[in-house]
Amino acid sequence: MNRDLITLNEVLNNGHSIYFYQEELTGMWMTYGNSAYLLSQTDGLHTLSGYSEKMQMPYVCITNADFRKIASEHAKLMECRNGVYHLTASLGVDTDGYQHWTESLK
C-alpha cells in the first residue's frame, strides 16, 4: 500500500468518502482515518479496528467477502482508480464521534 497516497486521500477527505485499499499479504481491505470511521458505523460488517502508529490514524479492516458485499450493494457509487476503491457515503463524519472513537482505539 502506498502510505503517501493513503495520507493524501484522508487529508483531502471531506468526511463523505470511504477509500478502500487491499492489503497485499492478507487480501484484507483496509480503510484509514475518516474512511475508517465511516466504515465502522456501517451495520452488518465484521470489522477489525485499531490505531496505526505507522500511519498515525485509526484503521478498520474487513474481509474480501464483506468488501464484495459493499461493492455489489453500491455498484453505481463505487469508483476504482489505480487499485484504490472510493465510495461516497450518504452520512458524513461526526467530528466529536470521530475524536472519541479514535481515542478509544489508542
N, C-alpha and C positions, 0 to 999 in steps of 0.2 A: 504494500500500500504506500502511496505517496503522501508522506506526512505533511509536506508543504501544501499540497492540494487540499487535503482534509482541513487544515488550519484555515486556509483562504476561504473555502466554502463556508465554514462555520462563522468566520468573522463577518462575511457578507450575508449570512443567513438572516432574513428579515423576520424570523420566528414562524414562518409558514411553510418551511421547506424541510423535507427529510431526505438526506443524502445517504445512500447505502453503498458500502464498499465490501467486496468479498475478500476475506482473509485467505491468502494463498495456501497456507499449510492445512487449515482445517475445513475450508469451504464454508465456514460460518459467515453470516452477513453482519457487518459492524456499522454502527452509527455513533456519532460523537456530538457533544455539545447540545445545541438546540434540537438538532435532529434526534439525538438520543432521548431527550426529554419528551418530545412529541411521540416517539415510538413507545416509550414507557407508559404513556397514557392510553395506548390502544388496547382495547379489550380482546381477549381470546387468543393472545400470543403467549408462547413460552419464552421468556426473556431472561437474560443474564445481564445484570447491571453492575457497574463498578466505576472506579475513578482511575484513569490512566495517568500515572506520574509522568510518563514519557510524553504524552500529548497535552498534559495539563488541562484535561477536561474530562467530564464523565463520558461513559460509553454504555451502549446497550447492544448486545448481540442476539441474533436469532438464527434458527436453523434454516437450511435451504428450503425445507418444506414450508415453513412459515413465510419465507420471502416469496416463494412461488404463489402462496395463497394471497398475499398482499398484491403482488403484481397482477394476478388474474382478476382480483376484485376491483382494481384501479387501473386497468389496462389503458384506458383513454387518458389518464392523468400522469402516467409513468413515462419518463423520458430516460434515455440512456445516451451518455456521451463519454467516450473513451473508457468504458467499463464501469463508470460511476452512474448509478441509477438515482434519479431525482423524482420525488413525489411532492406535489403541492398539497399541504394539509388544510383542511377546512377550518380547523381551530388553530389559534396561534398560541405562542408560548406565554404562560403566566409568569412574569418576572419573579414575583415573590415565591411562587411554587417551584420554579426552577432553582432559585437560590437555596431553598430549604432542602430540596431533593439532592442537589449537589453536595451540600454539607453532610447529609446523611450517608453519602457514599464514601466520604473521605475516612 
